[in-house]
């Protein structure tokens, strides 16, 4: 890593940290790999930031919140560890950062699969006539956020870093108007090839982001309603 830092010297203005394992099931199956991909990788980002004195915008996750049983899957835990490292590095070394906790991000180009990217996976399943397994009763809900809305926020944070900088994370999601359940999405897609299995450990029944803090900075808000976002994603897969 020292060679990497040496090569980046005087070439780096800011770090936008988006890389991660983002699969809860994979994190449960292989927590060591999840730790390496998320917690350890974010530690390395902190080190690069410290040594080159550049700020960080970190995409964390709403999965850092435990469910009603007080459980976090390794994925949520490793993301939370990354947040803690940034906070401690600020206290110790003065590291500047912004932490975003997005909910379900989706849109054209996402590689949806049964392990991650559930909304894009449902769309892909419809297009390719693949069976879907719902873990739980299908009434679990998320406030989904179209990718262009999140990218627009990141651009604004890059351009106005000082306005957004603070120690506490920002909840960033589609909001109540973009809350949908798994069954509601399947109904919208008019797709019925699905079955049920037991609920996954660490899963949260309902999560809707409170965008109050992020919107109060420069009036960011989601512009793409889920129905339009799903149509755009569906059309992109069909091409």
C-alpha positions as CSV (number, residue, x, y, z in Angstrom):
1,X,0.0,0.0,0.0
2,X,3.0,2.3,0.5
3,X,3.7,2.2,-3.2
4,X,0.1,3.0,-4.0
5,X,0.2,6.0,-1.6
6,X,3.5,7.2,-3.2
7,X,2.1,6.9,-6.7
8,X,-1.0,8.9,-5.7
9,X,0.9,11.8,-4.0
10,X,-0.1,15.1,-5.5
11,X,-2.6,13.4,-7.8
12,X,-5.5,13.0,-5.5
13,X,-8.0,15.7,-4.3
14,X,-10.7,13.5,-2.7
15,X,-11.6,9.9,-2.2
16,X,-15.2,8.7,-3.2
17,X,-15.4,5.3,-1.4
18,X,-18.0,3.2,-3.1
19,X,-16.3,-0.2,-3.2
20,X,-17.8,-3.0,-1.1
21,X,-19.3,-6.4,-0.8
22,X,-22.9,-5.4,-0.7
23,X,-24.5,-8.8,-0.2
24,X,-26.0,-9.7,3.2
25,X,-26.2,-13.4,2.3
26,X,-22.6,-13.6,1.2
27,X,-21.5,-11.8,4.3
28,X,-23.3,-14.4,6.4
29,X,-21.7,-17.3,4.5
30,X,-18.2,-15.8,4.5
31,X,-17.9,-13.1,7.2
32,X,-14.1,-13.1,6.8
33,X,-14.2,-12.1,3.2
34,X,-16.9,-9.5,4.0
35,X,-14.6,-8.0,6.7
36,X,-11.7,-7.8,4.2
37,X,-13.9,-6.2,1.5
38,X,-15.6,-3.7,3.8
39,X,-14.0,-3.0,7.2
40,X,-10.4,-3.6,6.2
41,X,-10.8,-1.8,2.9
42,X,-12.2,1.2,4.6
43,X,-9.3,1.2,7.1
44,X,-7.0,1.3,4.1
45,X,-8.9,4.3,2.7
46,X,-8.5,6.0,6.1
47,X,-4.8,5.5,5.9
48,X,-4.6,6.9,2.3
49,X,-6.6,9.9,3.5
50,X,-4.4,10.4,6.5
51,X,-1.1,10.2,4.6
52,X,-2.2,12.3,1.7
53,X,-4.4,14.7,3.6
54,X,-7.4,14.3,1.3
55,X,-11.1,14.1,2.4
56,X,-13.4,11.1,2.0
57,X,-17.0,10.6,1.0
58,X,-18.0,7.2,2.2
59,X,-21.0,5.2,1.0
60,X,-22.0,3.2,4.0
61,X,-25.4,1.4,4.2
62,X,-28.7,1.5,6.1
63,X,-27.8,-2.0,7.1
64,X,-25.7,-0.6,9.9
65,X,-29.0,-0.4,11.8
66,X,-29.8,-3.6,13.8
67,X,-33.1,-5.3,13.3
68,X,-35.8,-5.6,16.1
69,X,-33.9,-8.5,17.6
70,X,-30.8,-6.4,17.9
71,X,-29.0,-8.3,15.1
72,X,-26.7,-7.0,12.4
73,X,-25.5,-9.2,9.6
74,X,-21.8,-9.1,9.0
75,X,-22.4,-6.8,6.1
76,X,-24.0,-4.1,8.3
77,X,-21.4,-4.7,11.0
78,X,-18.4,-4.2,8.6
79,X,-19.9,-1.1,7.2
80,X,-20.5,0.2,10.7
81,X,-16.8,-0.5,11.6
82,X,-15.8,1.6,8.6
83,X,-17.9,4.5,9.9
84,X,-16.2,4.2,13.3
85,X,-12.7,4.2,11.8
86,X,-13.5,7.4,9.9
87,X,-14.8,9.0,13.1
88,X,-11.8,8.0,15.1
89,X,-9.4,9.1,12.4
90,X,-11.0,12.5,12.5
91,X,-10.4,12.8,16.3
92,X,-6.8,11.4,16.0
93,X,-5.6,12.8,12.7
94,X,-8.1,15.4,11.6
95,X,-9.5,13.3,8.7
96,X,-12.3,15.1,6.9
97,X,-15.2,12.9,5.7
98,X,-18.9,12.7,4.8
99,X,-20.8,9.4,5.5
100,X,-23.9,8.5,3.5
101,X,-26.2,5.7,4.5
102,X,-28.2,4.9,1.4
103,X,-31.0,2.4,1.4
104,X,-31.8,0.3,-1.7
105,X,-30.0,1.8,-4.7
106,X,-31.0,0.5,-8.1
107,X,-31.0,1.4,-11.8
108,X,-29.7,0.6,-15.2
109,X,-26.4,-1.3,-15.1
110,X,-26.9,-2.9,-11.7
111,X,-26.0,-6.6,-11.6
112,X,-29.0,-7.9,-9.7
113,X,-28.8,-11.4,-8.3
114,X,-30.5,-13.5,-5.6
115,X,-27.7,-12.4,-3.2
116,X,-27.8,-8.6,-3.8
117,X,-29.6,-5.9,-5.7
118,X,-33.0,-7.4,-5.1
119,X,-35.0,-4.9,-7.1
120,X,-32.8,-5.3,-10.2
121,X,-32.8,-9.1,-9.6
122,X,-36.6,-9.1,-9.7
123,X,-36.6,-7.2,-13.0
124,X,-34.0,-9.5,-14.5
125,X,-36.0,-12.5,-13.3
126,X,-39.1,-11.2,-15.1
127,X,-37.1,-10.6,-18.3
128,X,-35.5,-14.0,-18.3
129,X,-38.4,-16.0,-16.8
130,X,-36.4,-17.0,-13.7
131,X,-38.0,-18.2,-10.5
132,X,-37.7,-15.9,-7.4
133,X,-37.4,-17.0,-3.8
134,X,-38.8,-14.5,-1.3
135,X,-37.2,-14.9,2.2
136,X,-40.0,-14.0,4.6
137,X,-43.6,-13.2,3.7
138,X,-42.8,-10.5,1.1
139,X,-44.2,-7.6,3.1
140,X,-40.8,-6.4,4.1
141,X,-40.3,-2.9,2.6
142,X,-37.5,-0.5,1.6
143,X,-37.5,3.1,0.3
144,X,-35.7,2.6,-3.0
145,X,-33.4,5.3,-4.5
146,X,-32.8,5.6,-8.2
147,X,-29.1,5.8,-9.0
148,X,-29.2,9.1,-10.8
149,X,-30.6,10.7,-7.6
150,X,-27.7,9.4,-5.6
151,X,-25.1,10.4,-8.2
152,X,-26.5,13.9,-8.2
153,X,-26.0,14.0,-4.4
154,X,-22.4,12.8,-4.7
155,X,-21.6,15.4,-7.3
156,X,-23.0,18.2,-5.0
157,X,-21.1,16.8,-2.1
158,X,-17.9,16.9,-4.1
159,X,-18.5,20.4,-5.2
160,X,-19.6,21.7,-1.8
161,X,-17.8,19.3,0.6
162,X,-17.6,21.9,3.4
163,X,-21.3,22.4,3.4
164,X,-22.0,18.7,4.0
165,X,-19.1,17.8,6.2
166,X,-20.1,16.6,9.7
167,X,-19.4,13.7,12.0
168,X,-22.8,12.0,12.0
169,X,-23.9,10.0,8.9
170,X,-26.6,11.1,6.6
171,X,-29.6,8.9,6.0
172,X,-30.1,8.9,2.2
173,X,-33.0,7.1,0.6
174,X,-36.1,7.4,-1.6
175,X,-38.3,8.5,1.3
176,X,-41.8,7.5,2.2
177,X,-43.1,8.2,-1.3
178,X,-40.7,5.5,-2.7
179,X,-41.4,2.8,-0.1
180,X,-42.3,-0.5,-1.7
181,X,-42.7,-4.1,-0.5
182,X,-41.3,-7.1,-2.4
183,X,-44.9,-8.2,-3.2
184,X,-45.8,-4.7,-4.4
185,X,-42.9,-4.7,-6.9
186,X,-43.8,-8.1,-8.2
187,X,-47.4,-7.0,-8.6
188,X,-46.2,-3.9,-10.6
189,X,-44.0,-6.2,-12.8
190,X,-47.0,-8.6,-13.2
191,X,-44.8,-11.5,-12.3
192,X,-45.9,-14.5,-10.4
193,X,-43.1,-17.1,-10.6
194,X,-42.0,-16.9,-7.0
195,X,-42.0,-18.9,-3.8
196,X,-41.4,-18.3,-0.1
197,X,-38.6,-19.4,2.2
198,X,-37.8,-18.6,5.8
199,X,-36.7,-15.1,6.8
200,X,-33.0,-14.4,6.6
201,X,-31.0,-13.7,9.7
202,X,-30.2,-10.0,10.3
203,X,-32.9,-8.8,7.9
204,X,-34.9,-5.7,8.8
205,X,-38.6,-5.8,8.3
206,X,-39.1,-2.2,7.3
207,X,-36.7,0.6,6.6
208,X,-37.5,4.1,5.4
209,X,-34.8,6.8,5.4
210,X,-35.3,10.1,7.1
211,X,-33.9,12.5,4.5
212,X,-34.5,15.6,6.8
213,X,-30.8,16.2,7.5
214,X,-29.4,15.6,4.0
215,X,-32.2,17.7,2.5
216,X,-31.5,20.6,4.9
217,X,-28.0,21.2,3.5
218,X,-28.8,22.2,-0.1
219,X,-32.3,20.9,-0.6
220,X,-31.4,17.6,-2.1
221,X,-34.3,15.3,-2.6
222,X,-35.2,12.2,-4.7
223,X,-36.7,13.2,-8.1
224,X,-37.3,9.8,-9.7
225,X,-40.4,8.0,-8.3
226,X,-40.0,4.2,-8.0
227,X,-42.5,3.5,-10.8
228,X,-40.5,5.5,-13.3
229,X,-37.2,4.2,-12.1
230,X,-38.4,0.6,-12.4
231,X,-39.6,1.3,-16.0
232,X,-36.2,2.8,-16.9
233,X,-34.4,-0.2,-15.4
234,X,-36.7,-2.6,-17.1
235,X,-36.2,-0.9,-20.5
236,X,-32.4,-0.9,-20.1
237,X,-32.3,-4.7,-19.4
238,X,-34.6,-5.4,-22.4
239,X,-32.2,-3.7,-24.9
